[in-house]
Amino acid sequence: MPNDTFVEQLGLALPVIQAPMAGISTAEMVVAASNAGFLGSLGAGMMSPEEMEASLRQIKSETTAAFNVNLFIIDHLPDYQLDAEDILFLRNIYEKLELDFILPDKYAPSFQEQFEVLLHAKPPVASFTFGILTQEQVSKLHDQGILVCGTATTSAEARAWAEVGADAVCAQGIEAGGHRGSFLSDGGNGVGLLPLVREIVKDISIPVIAAGGIMDGEGIVAAISLGADAVQMGTAFLGCSDAVLASAYRKALAQHLPAESTMLTNIFSGRLARGIRNQFIEEYGSSQPLPYPVQNALTQALRKKAARDGNAENMSLWAGQGLRLIRDVSFKELAHILQDEIRTTVEKVNAALSVTMHCGRSGS
């Protein structure tokens, strides 16, 4: 089982991190996850510094358990000028949905300002996606007693995080829902979690967190058997009553769709992300999107309207390939279920290995 460099150090009852899902993992969700024995994670990537501060105050006032804050590394916000074709394409979509096309004041929050909030708030863990910190930035976080976790979709990205001094790396397999955390490529030519974890574990000496398609105790045991210190689960939490989702999103997840109902698309945000295939992806998925975070900002209004209208066909329904195994329980109930499944799976594996070893000795 995991060593004390990560899971025990944080006092977790389970070697499970609730994935930081921007726009979904609210302060309330983080508190519920951490109080249930998981490492709750705030997806703060699209939050303004003021929103981050308010969320962090709420989390600290409602739990003494460890938690994580995740940011998107966007070093330079693009000063992107939309040309006539870009505007026409987007205007046509908006007009079809009876929405006014209004350009936002800015495409994303300032990462540097968000980073300063982190340093001041001193959460137990800070994780990062879409890029990599400098050694100086990692040192600043360490000076405040903050553990640093980077996201990697390849062994090369994991090694890069280890070299700048990260305390752990989240190995994100191609099965994972939501955005690909790649920064050395676009993440399209992804690796499955099993070979990815084995490769990364052999390449770096810091703890590895396995993410992608893990939904139950059997998956947790499998990932740890491969050498991971913990797992990160996102889709598994989305079906729970503690997750605050738009009704259309929850209904889509409740269908228990098979893995092949999800796909990678960049049409909503400009970066590849895995979600449930719907009409919007089918109709516009082959179009060339604007770069992230421009596309993300410009499709936000239509996605919000779709959520208000209960129209799942125009929403970004992020979900991993394990969505068929979603369970409608509370976070606390999920924790008990996973503990039982881990215990049963370990017993089953030990029994199978014992028989195998006995047969091997008998035949020698």
N, C-alpha and C positions, 0 to 999 in steps of 0.2 A: 504494500500500500504506500501512499505518498510519504515522503520524508518531511521533516519539520522546517524545511527551507521556505515553504509556501503555505500549505494547507494548515498545518499545526501552528505556524507562526501567526496566522490570522484568526485562529480559534474557530475554524469552521467545523460544523458537525458533519458535513459531507464535502467530498472533494469536487464541489460543483459551483461554477460561476454562472449566475444568471446573465446572459449576454446583454451587453449595452446596446439597445436598439433605439437609435435616435428617433424622436417623435412618438415613441411608444413607452419606453421605460421611464416613467415619471418618478418623482420623489416618493409617492405613495407605494409604487411598485417596488422600488429599491428597499424601502423600509420593510415591507412584507416579506421580501425574499431574504434579507439579512436576518430578520427576526425568526425566520423558519429554519435557519442554519446554513443557508447558501451565502455566497458572496454576492450581494445585490450590486447591480451596476447601473449608474446613471448615464444614459446616452446623451451627452451634452454637446455633441458635435455641431448641432444647428442652433444652440441656445446663445442668446446674447449674454455678455458678462453679467448683466443685471439678473437675467433669468437663472443663470448658474448660481449666483450668490443666494437668491431666494430659495432655490431647490436644496442647496447644501445646508442652509440654515434649518430648513424643515427636516431633512434627513437626520441631522445631528441632534435635533430636539426630540426625535421620536425613536431613536435607537442608539444603543451603545455598541452595537455589533459592527464589525468591519464592513466596509463597502468600497466600491470602485467608481471612479469617474472616467469616462472615455471621451476623448477628443479626436476630431479629424485634423490631421496635419495638413494645413493649407498655407504654405509659406508666403505666397504672393497671390492676393486676390486679383483676378484678371480684369483689366479695363477693356472688356469685350464690347466691340461695336457691332451691333446687329445690322446686317445688310438687308436689302429689300427682300431677297428670297427667304431669309430667316424669318423676317417679320410676317411675310405672306403665309408661310407654312404654319406658323404659330397662330396667326390671326384666324386662319381658316378653321383650325381646331377649336379655338375659343368661340368663334361665331356659331359653329355647329352646336356647341354646348350652351349657347346663349350666355356667354360670359364676356365681360369687358376685358380687353387685353391691355394691362397696365404694367409698364416696366418697373421693377423694384428699385428702391434707392441703392441697395447693394445686394450682391449675390450670396454672400455668406458672412457670418461674424468674423471678427479679427481673431486669428489664432493666437497672436501675441497677447492680446487682452485677455482671452480665455486662459492662457497659460499663467498669467499673473494672478488670476482668481484662484487657480489651483495651488499656487505657491502660498497664497495667503490662507486658504481654507484647510490645507494639510490633510486631505483624505488619506486613509491608510494605503490605498492603491490608486494609481493613475495608469490607464491604458491608452494606447494610441493606434490609430488606423490611417491608411492612405499615404503614409510617409514614414520618415524616421527622424528622431531627435538627434541633436548634436551631443557630443560628450559633455559639453558645458551645460546644456539644458538638463541632461540626466543628473549631473552633479548637483544642480540647483534643487532638483526634486529630492535627491538623497539628503541634502542638507536640511530639508524640512521633514525628514523621516518618512518620505513617501516611497513605496515600492513601485517600480516602473515595469510595465508589461507592454511589449510591442507585438504587433500583429504581423504574421508572416504566412505567405501562401507558397513559398518555396524554401528550400534549404539555404539558398544564397541570402534571402531576406532575413532568415533566422540568424545566420552568422553575422550579418550586418548589425542586427540588434544586440547580439552578444558583444560585439566589438565596441559598441558605444557605451556599454555598461549596464544594459537592462538586467533586471532581476529575474525576469521570466519572459517566455515567448509563447504567444497563442498561435498554434499551428492550425490554420484554417483550411480544411479540405474543400474540394469543389462541391461537396454535398451541402455546405452551409447556406442558410437562408440569408437574405439581405445582401449588402454590398460586399464585394470582394475587397479584401484589405491590401491588395497588391500595391507595391510602389516601384518595383524594378521592371514590371511589365503591366499590361492591362488586365492580367489575371484570366484571360479567356482560355488559355491552354493549361487548365488547372490539373492538379494532382489529387487523387482520392486520399481520404484521411489516413487509411492504413499505411500505405507506403510513405506518405508525407511524414507522419509521426516517427516511423522507424528511421527514416533518413535524418531527420532533424535531431533526434535523440542521440544518434551516433556522431553528429557534427558539433554539437554544443554541450557545455557542461551545466548550464543553468536550467531550472525547471521548465518543462514543456507542458502547455495546456492544450488539450485536444479539442477541436471544434469542428462540427459538421456532421449532421445526421444522427447525433446521439440523442436518444429519446427515453431511455430506460436504464435500469440497473445493469442489464446485460451489456449494454453499450458502454457504460462507465467502466465495468470490469474489463471489457475488451481493450479499451483505450489505455487503461493503467497497465494492463498486461503487456502492451506494446512499448511501455516505457514512459508514458505521460504521468505527470504528477497530479493532474486534475483535469477536469473537462469543463468546457463552456457550452451551455445549452440555451438556445433562444426560442426556437419553435416549440419546444416542450413546455415552455412557460406561457405561450400565447393562448392556449386553450383554457388556462386556469381562470378561475373567477376573480383573482386579484389583478389580472391584466385588464386595463381599461382600453377597449378596442371599439371602433365603429361597428355598429350592428351588422353591416354587410360584410365586413372583414371577418367577424366572429362566425357568421353563418357559412362563409366560404371555407373556413378552417374546420368547421363542424362536419363537413361532408366526408372527412377522412379520405381525402383523395390520394391516389398512388403517387409514388415518387416522380413518374414521368409527366405528371400534370404541372410540374414546375419547370422553369427554364431560366437561363441567364439572359438578361436584357439590359441595354443601356438607354432605352428610349425615355425613361422617366427622369433620370438624373444626369446622364452623360457618362456614368461609370457603370460597369457591369454589376448587376445584382440579381440574386435568384428570388423569383416569386412565382405565384400561381399564374399560369397562362390565362389571359382574358382577352376581351375584344379590343382593348386599346393596344395591347402588344401585337395582336394579330394584324390590326389595321395599320399601325404606324411603326412597328418594330423594325422593318427593313429600311426606314428612313435614317439618314445620317444626323445624329443628334448634335447639339452644341456641346462644347466641353463642360465638364463639371467644374464649378458648381452652377454655371450659367443655366444649363438645361434644368437642373434640379429646382432652381429658383423660379424659372418661368413656367414650370408645370405644377407648381405648388397650389396655385389657386384652383386649377381644374380638379386636382386630386381632393382638395378639401371640399369642393362642391359635390363631388361624387360621394364622398363620405356622408355629407349632410343629407343628400338625396337617397342614400341607401343603394347606390349604384356601384356594385362591385366591379362592373366591366370597365370602369374608368379609374379604378384605384390601383395603387401599387401594393399588391397583396404579398408582401415579403414572407417567404416561408422556405424552409429547408426540405431536403428530400425525405426526411423522416416524418412528414406531416400526417401520414396515415395513422401514426401512433399517438396522436394528440389525446390528452385526457382532460375532461372537464371536472377538475377538482381544485381545491384551494392550494396555495403554496405549502402550507403546513401539511396538508394531506399528501401532496406530492413528495415532500421530504420523507414521510413515513413509508410511502410506497417504494421509493427508491432505496431506502435503507433495507427494507425487506427483500427487494429484488437483488440487491448487491450481496446480501448474506446468502440467499438461496443459490445465486449463480456461483459464488465462491465455493460453496459446498459441492455443487454439481461438478465444477471444474476439478476440484481436488479429488473427488471420487473417480472421475474419468481418468485423471492422470495416475491415480493410484492403481487402477486396474491395468492401465497401459504399462506402467513400470513393473507390476507384478508379472504380467505376461512376458515382458521382456526378460526378466530374470529367469522365469520358468523355462524359456526357450533357449537359454544360453548353455 
